Structure formats: structure tokens, C-alpha cells
Amino acid sequence: MSDTDGQVPLPDLNAADAPAIDDVGYNEDEQASRVAADLEAVFDVPVQVSAVLGRSKMDVGELLKLGPGTVLELDRRVGESIDIYVNNRLVARGEVVLVEDKLGVTMTEIIKADRA
């Protein structure tokens, strides 16, 4: 058996009759469905999503005095973006919205992760 048995010859991409990149034979919809199919194994993996409106620091004594109707001052202003965490990692910022009679969050900015 020679080294070339079973090998498919590759086209010369520098040739004048080489196909254009756009003529490869797939479109973005096919690629997106292929990526979705590749990720299907992780679709059922549970994640914790948290939307943080703000934070406040206090002593335990102050915490024990809190009751229904107590106003708790947070470190954010009205209208300021909230932080969205997935598994305790900041992934986005967003705004609070009202959907029917429930609160929701609209993502306005995706935070790029630093992979060091």
C-alpha cells in the first residue's frame, strides 16, 4: 500500500478557477443549527441565574431589626444597570422590566469574560 491510497486530492485554492469563499455550500442557518445540535448535550444542565439590583452592608444587629416594609438602601441609583450572574460569574448587565404582572430583566450589555 502506498502513502496516497485512500487520500482525497485537495483543490489548489490559489488557482484562478478556485471557488469563492461564499460558494462553499452552506449558509448561516445551517451553521447555526449545526452548532445548536452540537450543544444539545448540555441543554438540560442546570445553571443558577441571578439578577442583582444592588448591595448593602450592615451589621448583624441591623439585619435582625429588618422587618416587612423596611426600606433597604442599596448602592445603585434608580435606572442604573443591574448585574446578571450565571453560576456566580458576571455575564451581562441589564434593565428591570415589567412583563404582565411579573418583574423581568432585559440584557443590555454582554460582559466579555477574561480567560486568563
Backbone as XML, in Angstrom:
<?xml version="1.0"?>
<chain id="A" units="angstrom">
  <residue number="1" name="MET">
    <atom name="N" x="0.824" y="-1.171" z="0.000"/>
    <atom name="CA" x="0.000" y="0.000" z="0.000"/>
    <atom name="C" x="0.875" y="1.242" z="0.000"/>
  </residue>
  <residue number="2" name="SER">
    <atom name="N" x="0.549" y="2.227" z="-0.832"/>
    <atom name="CA" x="1.339" y="3.450" z="-0.886"/>
    <atom name="C" x="0.771" y="4.482" z="0.069"/>
  </residue>
  <residue number="3" name="ASP">
    <atom name="N" x="1.539" y="5.570" z="0.247"/>
    <atom name="CA" x="1.118" y="6.646" z="1.152"/>
    <atom name="C" x="-0.102" y="7.402" z="0.642"/>
  </residue>
  <residue number="4" name="THR">
    <atom name="N" x="-0.399" y="7.335" z="-0.636"/>
    <atom name="CA" x="-1.505" y="8.102" z="-1.206"/>
    <atom name="C" x="-2.788" y="7.302" z="-1.310"/>
  </residue>
  <residue number="5" name="ASP">
    <atom name="N" x="-2.789" y="6.020" z="-0.958"/>
    <atom name="CA" x="-4.017" y="5.216" z="-1.002"/>
    <atom name="C" x="-5.016" y="5.749" z="0.023"/>
  </residue>
  <residue number="6" name="GLY">
    <atom name="N" x="-6.234" y="5.980" z="-0.420"/>
    <atom name="CA" x="-7.297" y="6.430" z="0.470"/>
    <atom name="C" x="-7.290" y="7.928" z="0.734"/>
  </residue>
  <residue number="7" name="GLN">
    <atom name="N" x="-6.373" y="8.668" z="0.143"/>
    <atom name="CA" x="-6.342" y="10.109" z="0.344"/>
    <atom name="C" x="-7.089" y="10.802" z="-0.779"/>
  </residue>
  <residue number="8" name="VAL">
    <atom name="N" x="-7.786" y="11.857" z="-0.440"/>
    <atom name="CA" x="-8.526" y="12.645" z="-1.416"/>
    <atom name="C" x="-7.656" y="13.834" z="-1.811"/>
  </residue>
  <residue number="9" name="PRO">
    <atom name="N" x="-7.473" y="14.080" z="-3.113"/>
    <atom name="CA" x="-6.656" y="15.228" z="-3.503"/>
    <atom name="C" x="-7.346" y="16.537" z="-3.130"/>
  </residue>
  <residue number="10" name="LEU">
    <atom name="N" x="-6.583" y="17.488" z="-2.598"/>
    <atom name="CA" x="-7.119" y="18.788" z="-2.201"/>
    <atom name="C" x="-7.059" y="19.743" z="-3.382"/>
  </residue>
  <residue number="11" name="PRO">
    <atom name="N" x="-8.035" y="20.626" z="-3.519"/>
    <atom name="CA" x="-8.013" y="21.586" z="-4.619"/>
    <atom name="C" x="-6.943" y="22.645" z="-4.383"/>
  </residue>
  <residue number="12" name="ASP">
    <atom name="N" x="-6.450" y="23.214" z="-5.463"/>
    <atom name="CA" x="-5.491" y="24.307" z="-5.391"/>
    <atom name="C" x="-6.271" y="25.600" z="-5.191"/>
  </residue>
  <residue number="13" name="LEU">
    <atom name="N" x="-6.231" y="26.149" z="-3.964"/>
    <atom name="CA" x="-7.013" y="27.343" z="-3.648"/>
    <atom name="C" x="-6.437" y="28.598" z="-4.273"/>
  </residue>
  <residue number="14" name="ASN">
    <atom name="N" x="-5.215" y="28.512" z="-4.773"/>
    <atom name="CA" x="-4.595" y="29.672" z="-5.420"/>
    <atom name="C" x="-4.882" y="29.705" z="-6.917"/>
  </residue>
  <residue number="15" name="ALA">
    <atom name="N" x="-5.515" y="28.669" z="-7.429"/>
    <atom name="CA" x="-5.804" y="28.605" z="-8.865"/>
    <atom name="C" x="-6.866" y="29.632" z="-9.237"/>
  </residue>
  <residue number="16" name="ALA">
    <atom name="N" x="-6.870" y="30.015" z="-10.501"/>
    <atom name="CA" x="-7.819" y="31.024" z="-10.990"/>
    <atom name="C" x="-9.260" y="30.535" z="-10.912"/>
  </residue>
  <residue number="17" name="ASP">
    <atom name="N" x="-9.477" y="29.222" z="-11.031"/>
    <atom name="CA" x="-10.837" y="28.690" z="-11.007"/>
    <atom name="C" x="-11.244" y="28.174" z="-9.623"/>
  </residue>
  <residue number="18" name="ALA">
    <atom name="N" x="-10.516" y="28.575" z="-8.572"/>
    <atom name="CA" x="-10.850" y="28.144" z="-7.214"/>
    <atom name="C" x="-12.184" y="28.741" z="-6.800"/>
  </residue>
  <residue number="19" name="PRO">
    <atom name="N" x="-13.014" y="27.992" z="-6.057"/>
    <atom name="CA" x="-14.315" y="28.524" z="-5.647"/>
    <atom name="C" x="-14.143" y="29.672" z="-4.657"/>
  </residue>
  <residue number="20" name="ALA">
    <atom name="N" x="-15.029" y="30.630" z="-4.736"/>
    <atom name="CA" x="-15.019" y="31.746" z="-3.787"/>
    <atom name="C" x="-15.432" y="31.234" z="-2.421"/>
  </residue>
  <residue number="21" name="ILE">
    <atom name="N" x="-15.029" y="31.944" z="-1.391"/>
    <atom name="CA" x="-15.346" y="31.539" z="-0.019"/>
    <atom name="C" x="-16.856" y="31.441" z="0.182"/>
  </residue>
  <residue number="22" name="ASP">
    <atom name="N" x="-17.624" y="32.343" z="-0.431"/>
    <atom name="CA" x="-19.078" y="32.339" z="-0.266"/>
    <atom name="C" x="-19.739" y="31.159" z="-0.957"/>
  </residue>
  <residue number="23" name="ASP">
    <atom name="N" x="-19.042" y="30.497" z="-1.860"/>
    <atom name="CA" x="-19.616" y="29.389" z="-2.618"/>
    <atom name="C" x="-19.316" y="28.037" z="-1.987"/>
  </residue>
  <residue number="24" name="VAL">
    <atom name="N" x="-18.999" y="28.001" z="-0.693"/>
    <atom name="CA" x="-18.589" y="26.766" z="-0.042"/>
    <atom name="C" x="-19.717" y="25.755" z="0.009"/>
  </residue>
  <residue number="25" name="GLY">
    <atom name="N" x="-20.968" y="26.177" z="0.095"/>
    <atom name="CA" x="-22.073" y="25.233" z="0.065"/>
    <atom name="C" x="-22.864" y="25.158" z="1.354"/>
  </residue>
  <residue number="26" name="TYR">
    <atom name="N" x="-22.718" y="26.100" z="2.259"/>
    <atom name="CA" x="-23.547" y="26.140" z="3.455"/>
    <atom name="C" x="-23.921" y="27.585" z="3.719"/>
  </residue>
  <residue number="27" name="ASN">
    <atom name="N" x="-24.965" y="27.756" z="4.488"/>
    <atom name="CA" x="-25.354" y="29.116" z="4.841"/>
    <atom name="C" x="-25.353" y="29.261" z="6.354"/>
  </residue>
  <residue number="28" name="GLU">
    <atom name="N" x="-25.608" y="30.459" z="6.832"/>
    <atom name="CA" x="-25.546" y="30.729" z="8.269"/>
    <atom name="C" x="-26.604" y="29.959" z="9.048"/>
  </residue>
  <residue number="29" name="ASP">
    <atom name="N" x="-27.777" y="29.741" z="8.457"/>
    <atom name="CA" x="-28.826" y="28.986" z="9.145"/>
    <atom name="C" x="-28.397" y="27.545" z="9.378"/>
  </residue>
  <residue number="30" name="GLU">
    <atom name="N" x="-27.772" y="26.935" z="8.382"/>
    <atom name="CA" x="-27.292" y="25.560" z="8.538"/>
    <atom name="C" x="-26.201" y="25.497" z="9.594"/>
  </residue>
  <residue number="31" name="GLN">
    <atom name="N" x="-25.309" y="26.485" z="9.592"/>
    <atom name="CA" x="-24.236" y="26.509" z="10.570"/>
    <atom name="C" x="-24.806" y="26.693" z="11.976"/>
  </residue>
  <residue number="32" name="ALA">
    <atom name="N" x="-25.784" y="27.567" z="12.149"/>
    <atom name="CA" x="-26.392" y="27.794" z="13.459"/>
    <atom name="C" x="-27.092" y="26.538" z="13.958"/>
  </residue>
  <residue number="33" name="SER">
    <atom name="N" x="-27.800" y="25.834" z="13.081"/>
    <atom name="CA" x="-28.476" y="24.609" z="13.513"/>
    <atom name="C" x="-27.459" y="23.524" z="13.845"/>
  </residue>
  <residue number="34" name="ARG">
    <atom name="N" x="-26.327" y="23.520" z="13.153"/>
    <atom name="CA" x="-25.275" y="22.542" z="13.447"/>
    <atom name="C" x="-24.675" y="22.835" z="14.818"/>
  </residue>
  <residue number="35" name="VAL">
    <atom name="N" x="-24.446" y="24.116" z="15.132"/>
    <atom name="CA" x="-23.909" y="24.494" z="16.434"/>
    <atom name="C" x="-24.913" y="24.139" z="17.526"/>
  </residue>
  <residue number="36" name="ALA">
    <atom name="N" x="-26.192" y="24.410" z="17.304"/>
    <atom name="CA" x="-27.230" y="24.073" z="18.280"/>
    <atom name="C" x="-27.271" y="22.568" z="18.514"/>
  </residue>
  <residue number="37" name="ALA">
    <atom name="N" x="-27.129" y="21.784" z="17.452"/>
    <atom name="CA" x="-27.132" y="20.328" z="17.598"/>
    <atom name="C" x="-25.915" y="19.865" z="18.391"/>
  </residue>
  <residue number="38" name="ASP">
    <atom name="N" x="-24.780" y="20.524" z="18.192"/>
    <atom name="CA" x="-23.570" y="20.164" z="18.936"/>
    <atom name="C" x="-23.726" y="20.451" z="20.423"/>
  </residue>
  <residue number="39" name="LEU">
    <atom name="N" x="-24.500" y="21.474" z="20.767"/>
    <atom name="CA" x="-24.698" y="21.861" z="22.164"/>
    <atom name="C" x="-25.861" y="21.143" z="22.830"/>
  </residue>
  <residue number="40" name="GLU">
    <atom name="N" x="-26.580" y="20.338" z="22.092"/>
    <atom name="CA" x="-27.784" y="19.689" z="22.617"/>
    <atom name="C" x="-27.505" y="18.881" z="23.878"/>
  </residue>
  <residue number="41" name="ALA">
    <atom name="N" x="-26.315" y="18.340" z="24.020"/>
    <atom name="CA" x="-25.979" y="17.532" z="25.191"/>
    <atom name="C" x="-25.991" y="18.340" z="26.485"/>
  </residue>
  <residue number="42" name="VAL">
    <atom name="N" x="-25.806" y="19.652" z="26.405"/>
    <atom name="CA" x="-25.766" y="20.470" z="27.615"/>
    <atom name="C" x="-27.042" y="21.270" z="27.845"/>
  </residue>
  <residue number="43" name="PHE">
    <atom name="N" x="-28.055" y="21.089" z="27.003"/>
    <atom name="CA" x="-29.295" y="21.851" z="27.148"/>
    <atom name="C" x="-29.980" y="21.599" z="28.488"/>
  </residue>
  <residue number="44" name="ASP">
    <atom name="N" x="-29.840" y="20.425" z="29.081"/>
    <atom name="CA" x="-30.516" y="20.093" z="30.330"/>
    <atom name="C" x="-29.653" y="20.332" z="31.565"/>
  </residue>
  <residue number="45" name="VAL">
    <atom name="N" x="-28.467" y="20.923" z="31.400"/>
    <atom name="CA" x="-27.594" y="21.194" z="32.541"/>
    <atom name="C" x="-28.140" y="22.416" z="33.280"/>
  </residue>
  <residue number="46" name="PRO">
    <atom name="N" x="-28.443" y="22.267" z="34.568"/>
    <atom name="CA" x="-28.997" y="23.407" z="35.311"/>
    <atom name="C" x="-27.923" y="24.449" z="35.617"/>
  </residue>
  <residue number="47" name="VAL">
    <atom name="N" x="-28.299" y="25.719" z="35.533"/>
    <atom name="CA" x="-27.427" y="26.827" z="35.904"/>
    <atom name="C" x="-28.212" y="27.762" z="36.809"/>
  </residue>
  <residue number="48" name="GLN">
    <atom name="N" x="-27.500" y="28.500" z="37.657"/>
    <atom name="CA" x="-28.143" y="29.463" z="38.544"/>
    <atom name="C" x="-27.980" y="30.849" z="37.936"/>
  </residue>
  <residue number="49" name="VAL">
    <atom name="N" x="-29.079" y="31.525" z="37.685"/>
    <atom name="CA" x="-29.054" y="32.875" z="37.132"/>
    <atom name="C" x="-29.532" y="33.845" z="38.213"/>
  </residue>
  <residue number="50" name="SER">
    <atom name="N" x="-28.731" y="34.883" z="38.463"/>
    <atom name="CA" x="-29.074" y="35.886" z="39.473"/>
    <atom name="C" x="-29.036" y="37.266" z="38.841"/>
  </residue>
  <residue number="51" name="ALA">
    <atom name="N" x="-30.026" y="38.080" z="39.165"/>
    <atom name="CA" x="-30.059" y="39.477" z="38.739"/>
    <atom name="C" x="-29.924" y="40.319" z="40.004"/>
  </residue>
  <residue number="52" name="VAL">
    <atom name="N" x="-28.816" y="41.031" z="40.129"/>
    <atom name="CA" x="-28.516" y="41.769" z="41.349"/>
    <atom name="C" x="-28.892" y="43.237" z="41.158"/>
  </residue>
  <residue number="53" name="LEU">
    <atom name="N" x="-29.883" y="43.679" z="41.936"/>
    <atom name="CA" x="-30.346" y="45.063" z="41.879"/>
    <atom name="C" x="-29.369" y="46.011" z="42.552"/>
  </residue>
  <residue number="54" name="GLY">
    <atom name="N" x="-28.686" y="45.539" z="43.565"/>
    <atom name="CA" x="-27.740" y="46.357" z="44.310"/>
    <atom name="C" x="-27.286" y="45.605" z="45.550"/>
  </residue>
  <residue number="55" name="ARG">
    <atom name="N" x="-26.393" y="46.238" z="46.306"/>
    <atom name="CA" x="-25.856" y="45.612" z="47.516"/>
    <atom name="C" x="-25.902" y="46.616" z="48.662"/>
  </residue>
  <residue number="56" name="SER">
    <atom name="N" x="-25.857" y="46.068" z="49.869"/>
    <atom name="CA" x="-25.830" y="46.902" z="51.068"/>
    <atom name="C" x="-25.060" y="46.160" z="52.146"/>
  </residue>
  <residue number="57" name="LYS">
    <atom name="N" x="-24.280" y="46.897" z="52.944"/>
    <atom name="CA" x="-23.542" y="46.285" z="54.055"/>
    <atom name="C" x="-24.154" y="46.764" z="55.356"/>
  </residue>
  <residue number="58" name="MET">
    <atom name="N" x="-24.256" y="45.852" z="56.313"/>
    <atom name="CA" x="-24.782" y="46.206" z="57.623"/>
    <atom name="C" x="-24.301" y="45.194" z="58.643"/>
  </residue>
  <residue number="59" name="ASP">
    <atom name="N" x="-24.391" y="45.582" z="59.891"/>
    <atom name="CA" x="-24.044" y="44.684" z="60.986"/>
    <atom name="C" x="-25.180" y="43.684" z="61.194"/>
  </residue>
  <residue number="60" name="VAL">
    <atom name="N" x="-24.871" y="42.581" z="61.845"/>
    <atom name="CA" x="-25.873" y="41.558" z="62.122"/>
    <atom name="C" x="-27.017" y="42.136" z="62.953"/>
  </residue>
  <residue number="61" name="GLY">
    <atom name="N" x="-26.689" y="43.017" z="63.874"/>
    <atom name="CA" x="-27.725" y="43.646" z="64.704"/>
    <atom name="C" x="-28.724" y="44.421" z="63.860"/>
  </residue>
  <residue number="62" name="GLU">
    <atom name="N" x="-28.223" y="45.163" z="62.860"/>
    <atom name="CA" x="-29.110" y="45.903" z="61.960"/>
    <atom name="C" x="-29.953" y="44.944" z="61.118"/>
  </residue>
  <residue number="63" name="LEU">
    <atom name="N" x="-29.331" y="43.865" z="60.684"/>
    <atom name="CA" x="-30.035" y="42.868" z="59.868"/>
    <atom name="C" x="-31.201" y="42.259" z="60.639"/>
  </residue>
  <residue number="64" name="LEU">
    <atom name="N" x="-30.992" y="41.978" z="61.912"/>
    <atom name="CA" x="-32.046" y="41.377" z="62.730"/>
    <atom name="C" x="-33.208" y="42.327" z="62.975"/>
  </residue>
  <residue number="65" name="LYS">
    <atom name="N" x="-32.978" y="43.633" z="62.839"/>
    <atom name="CA" x="-34.034" y="44.616" z="63.044"/>
    <atom name="C" x="-34.907" y="44.805" z="61.800"/>
  </residue>
  <residue number="66" name="LEU">
    <atom name="N" x="-34.507" y="44.244" z="60.662"/>
    <atom name="CA" x="-35.284" y="44.401" z="59.429"/>
    <atom name="C" x="-36.606" y="43.653" z="59.544"/>
  </residue>
  <residue number="67" name="GLY">
    <atom name="N" x="-37.642" y="44.229" z="59.008"/>
    <atom name="CA" x="-38.949" y="43.585" z="59.018"/>
    <atom name="C" x="-39.718" y="43.957" z="57.765"/>
  </residue>
  <residue number="68" name="PRO">
    <atom name="N" x="-40.937" y="43.461" z="57.640"/>
    <atom name="CA" x="-41.758" y="43.791" z="56.473"/>
    <atom name="C" x="-41.945" y="45.301" z="56.358"/>
  </residue>
  <residue number="69" name="GLY">
    <atom name="N" x="-41.767" y="45.833" z="55.163"/>
    <atom name="CA" x="-41.949" y="47.251" z="54.916"/>
    <atom name="C" x="-40.702" y="48.089" z="55.144"/>
  </residue>
  <residue number="70" name="THR">
    <atom name="N" x="-39.630" y="47.471" z="55.653"/>
    <atom name="CA" x="-38.386" y="48.216" z="55.872"/>
    <atom name="C" x="-37.771" y="48.572" z="54.527"/>
  </residue>
  <residue number="71" name="VAL">
    <atom name="N" x="-37.339" y="49.830" z="54.394"/>
    <atom name="CA" x="-36.661" y="50.266" z="53.171"/>
    <atom name="C" x="-35.171" y="50.029" z="53.353"/>
  </residue>
  <residue number="72" name="LEU">
    <atom name="N" x="-34.601" y="49.307" z="52.419"/>
    <atom name="CA" x="-33.180" y="48.969" z="52.470"/>
    <atom name="C" x="-32.469" y="49.756" z="51.379"/>
  </residue>
  <residue number="73" name="GLU">
    <atom name="N" x="-31.544" y="50.618" z="51.766"/>
    <atom name="CA" x="-30.816" y="51.447" z="50.800"/>
    <atom name="C" x="-29.737" y="50.606" z="50.127"/>
  </residue>
  <residue number="74" name="LEU">
    <atom name="N" x="-29.743" y="50.620" z="48.785"/>
    <atom name="CA" x="-28.767" y="49.870" z="48.005"/>
    <atom name="C" x="-27.714" y="50.809" z="47.432"/>
  </residue>
  <residue number="75" name="ASP">
    <atom name="N" x="-26.660" y="50.253" z="46.888"/>
    <atom name="CA" x="-25.559" y="51.058" z="46.350"/>
    <atom name="C" x="-25.772" y="51.481" z="44.900"/>
  </residue>
  <residue number="76" name="ARG">
    <atom name="N" x="-26.976" y="51.330" z="44.380"/>
    <atom name="CA" x="-27.283" y="51.722" z="42.995"/>
    <atom name="C" x="-28.376" y="52.774" z="42.986"/>
  </residue>
  <residue number="77" name="ARG">
    <atom name="N" x="-28.400" y="53.550" z="41.907"/>
    <atom name="CA" x="-29.443" y="54.559" z="41.736"/>
    <atom name="C" x="-30.574" y="53.997" z="40.886"/>
  </residue>
  <residue number="78" name="VAL">
    <atom name="N" x="-31.717" y="54.633" z="40.950"/>
    <atom name="CA" x="-32.853" y="54.248" z="40.118"/>
    <atom name="C" x="-32.454" y="54.416" z="38.653"/>
  </residue>
  <residue number="79" name="GLY">
    <atom name="N" x="-32.738" y="53.425" z="37.839"/>
    <atom name="CA" x="-32.422" y="53.474" z="36.410"/>
    <atom name="C" x="-31.030" y="52.971" z="36.071"/>
  </residue>
  <residue number="80" name="GLU">
    <atom name="N" x="-30.195" y="52.723" z="37.060"/>
    <atom name="CA" x="-28.850" y="52.219" z="36.805"/>
    <atom name="C" x="-28.926" y="50.732" z="36.435"/>
  </residue>
  <residue number="81" name="SER">
    <atom name="N" x="-28.007" y="50.274" z="35.602"/>
    <atom name="CA" x="-27.999" y="48.879" z="35.163"/>
    <atom name="C" x="-27.845" y="47.922" z="36.334"/>
  </residue>
  <residue number="82" name="ILE">
    <atom name="N" x="-28.436" y="46.747" z="36.195"/>
    <atom name="CA" x="-28.270" y="45.693" z="37.196"/>
    <atom name="C" x="-27.290" y="44.667" z="36.645"/>
  </residue>
  <residue number="83" name="ASP">
    <atom name="N" x="-26.683" y="43.903" z="37.540"/>
    <atom name="CA" x="-25.725" y="42.872" z="37.137"/>
    <atom name="C" x="-26.435" y="41.530" z="37.006"/>
  </residue>
  <residue number="84" name="ILE">
    <atom name="N" x="-26.091" y="40.774" z="35.968"/>
    <atom name="CA" x="-26.666" y="39.455" z="35.737"/>
    <atom name="C" x="-25.541" y="38.432" z="35.845"/>
  </residue>
  <residue number="85" name="TYR">
    <atom name="N" x="-25.706" y="37.507" z="36.771"/>
    <atom name="CA" x="-24.707" y="36.480" z="37.030"/>
    <atom name="C" x="-25.242" y="35.115" z="36.601"/>
  </residue>
  <residue number="86" name="VAL">
    <atom name="N" x="-24.370" y="34.282" z="36.048"/>
    <atom name="CA" x="-24.678" y="32.879" z="35.786"/>
    <atom name="C" x="-23.638" y="32.065" z="36.533"/>
  </residue>
  <residue number="87" name="ASN">
    <atom name="N" x="-24.103" y="31.227" z="37.454"/>
    <atom name="CA" x="-23.215" y="30.448" z="38.320"/>
    <atom name="C" x="-22.166" y="31.345" z="38.984"/>
  </residue>
  <residue number="88" name="ASN">
    <atom name="N" x="-22.618" y="32.446" z="39.550"/>
    <atom name="CA" x="-21.785" y="33.399" z="40.291"/>
    <atom name="C" x="-20.716" y="34.078" z="39.448"/>
  </residue>
  <residue number="89" name="ARG">
    <atom name="N" x="-20.878" y="34.087" z="38.132"/>
    <atom name="CA" x="-19.952" y="34.786" z="37.237"/>
    <atom name="C" x="-20.721" y="35.870" z="36.505"/>
  </residue>
  <residue number="90" name="LEU">
    <atom name="N" x="-20.212" y="37.101" z="36.561"/>
    <atom name="CA" x="-20.862" y="38.223" z="35.886"/>
    <atom name="C" x="-20.809" y="37.995" z="34.379"/>
  </residue>
  <residue number="91" name="VAL">
    <atom name="N" x="-21.983" y="37.943" z="33.732"/>
    <atom name="CA" x="-22.036" y="37.690" z="32.290"/>
    <atom name="C" x="-22.692" y="38.827" z="31.516"/>
  </residue>
  <residue number="92" name="ALA">
    <atom name="N" x="-23.498" y="39.650" z="32.199"/>
    <atom name="CA" x="-24.212" y="40.704" z="31.469"/>
    <atom name="C" x="-24.690" y="41.781" z="32.436"/>
  </residue>
  <residue number="93" name="ARG">
    <atom name="N" x="-25.133" y="42.875" z="31.831"/>
    <atom name="CA" x="-25.823" y="43.929" z="32.566"/>
    <atom name="C" x="-27.160" y="44.146" z="31.889"/>
  </residue>
  <residue number="94" name="GLY">
    <atom name="N" x="-28.134" y="44.628" z="32.644"/>
    <atom name="CA" x="-29.453" y="44.781" z="32.059"/>
    <atom name="C" x="-30.315" y="45.771" z="32.810"/>
  </residue>
  <residue number="95" name="GLU">
    <atom name="N" x="-31.578" y="45.784" z="32.408"/>
    <atom name="CA" x="-32.567" y="46.679" z="32.999"/>
    <atom name="C" x="-33.759" y="45.870" z="33.477"/>
  </residue>
  <residue number="96" name="VAL">
    <atom name="N" x="-34.375" y="46.335" z="34.549"/>
    <atom name="CA" x="-35.578" y="45.687" z="35.067"/>
    <atom name="C" x="-36.752" y="46.100" z="34.197"/>
  </residue>
  <residue number="97" name="VAL">
    <atom name="N" x="-37.581" y="45.122" z="33.814"/>
    <atom name="CA" x="-38.770" y="45.391" z="33.011"/>
    <atom name="C" x="-39.962" y="44.715" z="33.674"/>
  </residue>
  <residue number="98" name="LEU">
    <atom name="N" x="-41.145" y="45.197" z="33.342"/>
    <atom name="CA" x="-42.377" y="44.605" z="33.846"/>
    <atom name="C" x="-43.025" y="43.820" z="32.713"/>
  </residue>
  <residue number="99" name="VAL">
    <atom name="N" x="-43.217" y="42.508" z="32.923"/>
    <atom name="CA" x="-43.837" y="41.639" z="31.930"/>
    <atom name="C" x="-45.132" y="41.137" z="32.545"/>
  </residue>
  <residue number="100" name="GLU">
    <atom name="N" x="-46.256" y="41.644" z="32.012"/>
    <atom name="CA" x="-47.570" y="41.409" z="32.608"/>
    <atom name="C" x="-47.521" y="41.870" z="34.058"/>
  </residue>
  <residue number="101" name="ASP">
    <atom name="N" x="-47.627" y="40.973" z="35.026"/>
    <atom name="CA" x="-47.579" y="41.398" z="36.427"/>
    <atom name="C" x="-46.319" y="40.890" z="37.132"/>
  </residue>
  <residue number="102" name="LYS">
    <atom name="N" x="-45.285" y="40.518" z="36.356"/>
    <atom name="CA" x="-44.050" y="39.988" z="36.935"/>
    <atom name="C" x="-42.859" y="40.836" z="36.504"/>
  </residue>
  <residue number="103" name="LEU">
    <atom name="N" x="-41.819" y="40.839" z="37.350"/>
    <atom name="CA" x="-40.589" y="41.527" z="37.008"/>
    <atom name="C" x="-39.733" y="40.637" z="36.112"/>
  </residue>
  <residue number="104" name="GLY">
    <atom name="N" x="-39.042" y="41.254" z="35.197"/>
    <atom name="CA" x="-38.121" y="40.547" z="34.321"/>
    <atom name="C" x="-36.873" y="41.384" z="34.127"/>
  </residue>
  <residue number="105" name="VAL">
    <atom name="N" x="-35.935" y="40.864" z="33.362"/>
    <atom name="CA" x="-34.682" y="41.554" z="33.091"/>
    <atom name="C" x="-34.409" y="41.499" z="31.599"/>
  </residue>
  <residue number="106" name="THR">
    <atom name="N" x="-34.060" y="42.649" z="31.035"/>
    <atom name="CA" x="-33.627" y="42.722" z="29.644"/>
    <atom name="C" x="-32.125" y="42.933" z="29.640"/>
  </residue>
  <residue number="107" name="MET">
    <atom name="N" x="-31.395" y="42.060" z="28.941"/>
    <atom name="CA" x="-29.943" y="42.225" z="28.847"/>
    <atom name="C" x="-29.622" y="43.354" z="27.885"/>
  </residue>
  <residue number="108" name="THR">
    <atom name="N" x="-28.808" y="44.286" z="28.338"/>
    <atom name="CA" x="-28.417" y="45.414" z="27.500"/>
    <atom name="C" x="-26.941" y="45.375" z="27.123"/>
  </residue>
  <residue number="109" name="GLU">
    <atom name="N" x="-26.151" y="44.584" z="27.855"/>
    <atom name="CA" x="-24.714" y="44.514" z="27.591"/>
    <atom name="C" x="-24.199" y="43.151" z="28.008"/>
  </residue>
  <residue number="110" name="ILE">
    <atom name="N" x="-23.470" y="42.487" z="27.123"/>
    <atom name="CA" x="-22.829" y="41.212" z="27.443"/>
    <atom name="C" x="-21.402" y="41.513" z="27.892"/>
  </residue>
  <residue number="111" name="ILE">
    <atom name="N" x="-21.005" y="40.933" z="29.009"/>
    <atom name="CA" x="-19.672" y="41.155" z="29.558"/>
    <atom name="C" x="-18.740" y="40.084" z="29.001"/>
  </residue>
  <residue number="112" name="LYS">
    <atom name="N" x="-17.684" y="40.519" z="28.352"/>
    <atom name="CA" x="-16.709" y="39.585" z="27.788"/>
    <atom name="C" x="-15.869" y="39.014" z="28.911"/>
  </residue>
  <residue number="113" name="ALA">
    <atom name="N" x="-15.784" y="37.688" z="28.974"/>
    <atom name="CA" x="-15.051" y="37.012" z="30.040"/>
    <atom name="C" x="-13.554" y="37.074" z="29.759"/>
  </residue>
  <residue number="114" name="ASP">
    <atom name="N" x="-12.774" y="37.336" z="30.815"/>
    <atom name="CA" x="-11.318" y="37.280" z="30.708"/>
    <atom name="C" x="-10.882" y="35.860" z="31.009"/>
  </residue>
  <residue number="115" name="ARG">
    <atom name="N" x="-10.347" y="35.199" z="30.017"/>
    <atom name="CA" x="-9.889" y="33.808" z="30.182"/>
    <atom name="C" x="-8.379" y="33.812" z="30.349"/>
  </residue>
  <residue number="116" name="ALA">
    <atom name="N" x="-7.941" y="33.958" z="31.586"/>
    <atom name="CA" x="-6.500" y="34.029" z="31.846"/>
    <atom name="C" x="-5.957" y="32.694" z="32.292"/>
  </residue>
</chain>
